């Protein structure tokens, strides 16, 4: 067998900005955004607008192309406060703090990527009086949903939102919630109790049937994140605390982050990549990232903003962040450089790159000839969140890169 030298070119030409490391303002309007959600590959994004101009109720928006274009969804005007997505982006759940008359807000679901929406069942009349929905979480397949209430309980659904029931949670001023891929592990942030004392972070390992507080200090907890297997977790508070767990919530370690008013956190599917966004003293604040399970953190480069919500693709290579904490602002996206990886296989090699690098085409150049790049014709398969192409060995020196499709 001939030896084959393969050089992996992990960069793109300057004009191809789709995979840059800078944040890009999307086509969404500058609004008071309540929450954002992302599909696993980062292509489908949904956003919940809390409030429009003149303190009017907001709308739901969806983007099919990683935030490049947006359109309002066919959902009623409400004070939308949170939104969550299944892994494939087809199933969505959105919760509203209040309706246009400032009465109890609704829950709506979609099974077609936000094209159409339906209200939750009539059992809403049996829920607690003046329920103000705060946030939502979804299992990977969208079958198990959870929603938190300010001054109330946590509710769950096991049929993609058709029916809802009160879980076994205590009565608190609940804020953020996250869940494992199978929906069995739920992590929820209690901002405070009914007397406005600092709250705790609670954990359920049986889809909400039972809840127990984890070993963290009382704080005004605001947002939580959970890996797909429920092992890695992150929690941030509005009074500056940020902690992480690598053993399913049994033990917690402080993150080395500044004490700002943290509004949102998210993580990759495996929990290795974390992001936290916040504001400072009713002003603009930063976004920070970690790529080593929270051991170290760096500024994400987004610049200060009124960050209110952040979401991540499954591999952590795509982020979306929305402003709206205390003031209106845009929605921005961030894309990590698409890096190629190579491994030997029987009779050839396998080349991988992130599945979230949508629009990228694998190109090959024999011997590094000027202008000798051409697209690889072998089909790519999605394996463990990555595009994978198998190539047989042939003599010669070959270079590989990713390029944007034209």
N, C-alpha and C positions, 0 to 999 in steps of 0.2 A: 504494500500500500504506500502510495506517495504521501509524504508529509505535506501538510498544508499550513502555511503561516497566515494567521488571521489577526489583523489589527482592528481594534474596535474604536471607531471615531465617535466619541460621546459628545459631539457638539453640533449645532446647526448653523447654517449661514446667517449672517447678520440680519437679513431681511425677514427671516422666519422667526417672528416674535412669539409664536404660540406657546413655546416652551421656555420662555424667559423666566428669570428668578425675580422679576419685579411684579408688583401688584398692578392690575389693570382695572380701571373703572368700567363697569359693564354698562349696557344700555338701559339699565333700570333707572327710574327717576330718583331724585333725592327726596326721600320720604322718612317718616317715622316707622322704620321696619321693626316688627316684633320678633321675627325669626326667619331662619333659612334652613333648608334641608337639601341634601345631595344624594344622588344615586351612588352606587359603589364605584362606578367608573368616572364619576364626576361630570358626566355629560348632561344629565337631567337635574336641573335645580328648580326648587320651588321656594317662594318667599311669601311671608305673611306680613301685610302692611297693617300696622296697628291703627294708624290715624292719618288722614289726609289733611289738607290745608283747612283752616277754620275749624279744627277739632271735629271734623267729620269722620265717620267710620271708614275703615280702609277696605282694601281688596286683596285677593290672592293672585299671585303672578307665577307663571311658569316659564322656564327657558329650556329648550331642547338641545342647546348647543353650547353648554358650559358658560352661559351668561352673555353670549354675544348678542342674542336677541331675546326679547321678553314679550309676553302677551298676557293681558288680564284673563283670569279664569272665569268660567261661568258659575260664580258663587256669589251669594248676596253680600252686600256691604255690611261689615261687622267690625268691631274693634278686635281684629285678629291678633292673637298673642303668641302663638306657637305653631309649628308645623313639623312633621316627620315623614320619612319616606322609607319604602321598602328598598332592598338592595338594587333591584332592577329599575327602580324609579316609576313603576306603574301604579303602585298603591300609595296613596297619600292620606294623611289625616291632619286636619287643621282645627285648632281650638280658638275660641274667641272669649275674651274677658267679659264682654258685654255686647248687647245688640244696640241698634241705633238709638233706642230709648233708654239706654243704660239699665236694662233689665238683664236677667240671666243670659249669658252668652251660649251659643250653640257649639256643637261639634259636627263637622262635615268630613266626609271621606270621598275619595276618588279612586277608581280602579283603572283609569285610562290616562295616567300621567297628568292629571289635572285638567283634562278637556271638559269633563262634566263632574259635578259634585252632587252628593245627596246628604241630607241631614240625618243625624243619628235617630234611633227609634224613639217612639213616643214615651219611652220610659224616662226621658229627660224630666217629665213632670214629677217624677218621684225622687229626683235628686235633691240635694240640700238647697234650701232657699238661697236665692241670690248668689248662685255659684259663679265664681270668676275663674275661668279656666286660664292656666298659666303656661303650661308646656305639654308636649306629647312625645312619646317614644314608640318605635315600631320594631318588631322582630324583622329578620332579614327577608322573610317571605310575606310580611305584611299581615299575617293572620292574628298575631297577638299585639295588642295596642295598650298603651297606658297613658293616662292624662292626670295632671295634678291640678289641685284646686287651692286658691288662696282662701284661707279660713274654712277649711273643710277636709276632705279625704282625697285619696288617690283612687281612681277608677280604672278598671281594666275591661278589655273586650277580647274574646277568643274566636271571633268570627269576622275579622277584618272590619270591625266597627259597626256591624249590624245591631248588636245588642251590647249594652254596657252594664256593669254592676260595681258596686262599692267594694273595694278590696279590704283587706284586713289592716290597713294602715291606721295609725292614730290620727287625731284631728290636729292639724297644724296649719300654718301659713306656708303651703308648699310652693316651691318654685320649679327648679329643673328636675328632669328625670332622664335616665338612660337605661338601656337594656342590652343583654347579650343577644347574639344572633338568633338563638332559639326562643328568646323571650322569657326564659325561666328565671334568669337573674335580673333583678331590677334594682337600680340605685337611684335614690331620690334625695333632693336637697330641701330640708326644712329651713326656710329663712328665719322663722321665729314662731313662738307659740302664740296663743290667743291674747296673752298679756304683753306681746311685743318683746319678750325676752329672746336672746339669741337661740337659734335652733340647732339641730343636729343633722347628720347625714344618716339615712336609713337604708337598710339592705333587705331584700327579699330573695330567697333562693327557690321559691316555688310559685313564681308568676304572680306574686302579690297576695297569696293567701295569708302569709305571715310576714311580719316586718320586725327588724331589730335595729337599734342604733349601733353604728360602728364607733370605734374608739378614736374619735376626733374631738377637738375642743369645741364647745358651743361657739357659734358664730352666725352671722347673717348669711348662711350658705345660699348660693345663687344658681350654680350650674354644676353638672356632673357629666362624666364621660366614662364609657365602659368598652373594653375590647370585645371582640366577637365571642371569645370563650369565657368571658366574665372574670378572667384572672387579673387583668390590669385595669386600674381605675384612676380617675383624677377628679378632684373636687375643688372648686374655687368659691370664695365668699365675697360679698359686697363690702366687707370691712377688711379686706387685704390678705386673708389667709388663702393658701394654696397647698394642697397635699395630694399625695399619690399612694397607691397600694399596688403591690405586685403579687399578692397572694389572695385575691378574691375578697378583699376588704377586711381581712383579719388584722393586718397591721398597716399603719400609715406613716409616711415620711414627708416632712415639709419639703416643698419645692423651693429652689433658690430663685425666687422671683420677688420683685419689688411689691410693696404693700399698696397696690392701687385698688380701685373698686372694680373687682373682676365681675364681668357680666356673662361670660360664656366660655366654655371649654369643649374641645372635641378631640378625638383620637383616631388613628388608623385602625384597621381591622385587627391587627396583631398587637396593638397598644404601644408600639415602639415610637410612633410619631405623635406628639402632642401639640396642641395649640391652645393658647389662652388669650382672651381679648377683654379689654376693660376701659374704664374712663377714670378720670382723676378729679375729685372734688367738684362734681357737676360740670366738668370740662372734658376736653379730649384726652384720650389715653392710648396706650400701645397695644400691639399684638406681639406675643412672644411664641417661639417654637422650640420644640425639643425633638431630637432624632434618636435619643438613646434612653427611652422609657422615662424621661424626666430627670435623669441624672444631671444634665446640663441644659441650659436654656440660652437662646440668643434672640435678639430683636428680629422680628420677621421682615422688617423693611417696609411695612405698609405705611408708616407715618402715623402720627396721632390722629384719632378720629373719635366720634361718638359711637364707638363699637358696642353693639348690642347682642349680636349673634354670630356664631361661626360654625361652619360644617366642613367635614373632610371627606375625601374619597377613601375607598377601602385601603389603598396603598399609601395614603398620605401625600401623594404627589400633586394633588389638586386641593386647594382650599377656597372657600367662599366666605366672605365676611360682610355683614350688613351693619350699617350705622342706624342710629335711632335712639340710643341711650341718652336721654335728656334733650336731644335736638335732632332734626332731620339730617340725613346724609345719604350717600350713594351705597350701592353694593359693589364690592370689588372682588376680583379673583386672583389667585396666585397659582402658578404652575412650576413645578420643579423641572429641571432639565431631564429629558428622557435619556437614561443611561443604558447602554447595551451591556449584556452579560453573555458569556460564552462558556460552554461545557462540552466535554467530549461525550460522544455516544457511540453505540455500536455501528461502525461503518461510516461515521461522519461526526458532525458537531450539531449542537443545539444552540440557537441564539434567542435570547429573551430580552424584552423591554416592557415597561409598564403598559397595561391595557388601557390605563387612563390617558395615554398619549394618543388621543383620537386624531385621526387625519395624518398620522405619520406613516411613511412608507420606508421599508428596509431597502437600502440600495447597496450595490456591490461594485467594486472597482478592481479589475485584475491588474496587479502590478503598479498601481498608483498612476496610471496614465492620465494625462491632463484631459479633462472632458470625458473620461471613460466610465462615468457613473451610469448605472442602469438599475432599474427596479428588479428585485428578486421576485421571481414568479411563483415560488413555493408558497402555498397558503399558510397563513398563521392560525394557530389554534389558541384559545384562551385556556391557560392552565395556571391555577392558583393565583388568579388576578394579574397574570402577565401574558403578553403575546409571545407565542413560541413558534419558531420556525426550525425545522430540521433540514440539514443540508448534507449531502454526500460529499466525500472527499474527492478532490481532483488536484492535479499538480499545479503549482504556481503560488504566487503570493497574492493575497486578496485583502482589500480594505472594505470595511462596512461602516455605514452611517445611517442615520434616520433623516428623512427629508419630508417636507410637507407635500401632500398630494395636490396636484393642480387640476 
